[in-house]
Amino acid sequence: MKKQKRFKDFEITGKTHLDRDLKMNAVEIAKFARGMEVSFGIQITSNTMVFLRDMESLVFYIDTQIFKKITQV
């Protein structure tokens, strides 16, 4: 079992980068993206994920995808 990363007194903001600040590697980012897909019922392609490196862009993308789904009904 892989040991979980620990961040003491770390505040996540919109500018927090997945790789630079959270020290996530490509595999961890892919697993994180898959979790977002499952949790929110959206699809994030690997081409799109390249551009979603900070929390602000990731939240904006997820919000946009959810809005698209609910307005198509």
C-alpha positions in Angstrom: 0.0 0.0 0.0 1.3 3.4 -1.0 1.9 5.9 1.8 -0.3 9.0 1.6 1.4 12.3 1.2 1.1 14.7 4.1 0.9 18.5 4.0 1.1 20.3 7.2 -0.7 23.6 7.4 -1.3 23.7 3.6 -4.1 25.8 2.2 -5.5 24.8 -1.2 -6.5 27.8 -3.3 -7.5 28.4 -6.9 -3.8 28.9 -7.8 -2.7 25.6 -6.2 -1.0 23.5 -8.9 -1.5 19.7 -8.9 2.1 18.9 -9.9 4.1 21.8 -8.5 2.3 22.4 -5.2 0.7 19.1 -4.5 3.7 17.1 -5.9 1.4 14.8 -8.0 3.0 12.8 -10.7 1.4 12.0 -14.0 -0.1 8.7 -12.7 -1.6 10.4 -9.6 -3.0 13.2 -11.8 -4.6 10.6 -14.1 -6.2 8.8 -11.1 -7.3 12.1 -9.6 -9.0 13.0 -13.0 -10.6 9.6 -13.1 -12.0 10.2 -9.6 -13.5 13.6 -10.8 -15.0 11.9 -13.8 -16.7 9.2 -11.7 -17.8 11.7 -8.9 -19.3 14.3 -11.3 -20.4 12.1 -14.2 -18.2 14.0 -16.7 -15.4 13.1 -19.1 -11.9 14.6 -18.9 -9.7 13.6 -21.9 -5.9 13.4 -21.4 -5.6 16.2 -23.9 -7.8 18.4 -21.8 -6.1 17.4 -18.5 -2.9 18.9 -19.8 -4.4 22.3 -19.5 -6.1 21.7 -16.1 -3.1 22.0 -13.8 -4.4 24.3 -11.1 -7.5 24.0 -9.0 -9.1 27.1 -10.5 -9.0 25.8 -14.0 -10.1 22.3 -12.9 -13.1 23.6 -10.9 -14.1 25.8 -13.9 -13.9 22.9 -16.3 -16.0 20.6 -14.1 -18.5 23.4 -13.5 -18.8 24.0 -17.3 -19.2 20.3 -18.0 -21.9 19.9 -15.4 -23.7 23.0 -16.7 -23.6 21.5 -20.3 -25.1 18.3 -19.0 -28.0 19.9 -17.2 -28.9 22.3 -19.9 -29.0 19.5 -22.6 -31.9 17.9 -20.9 
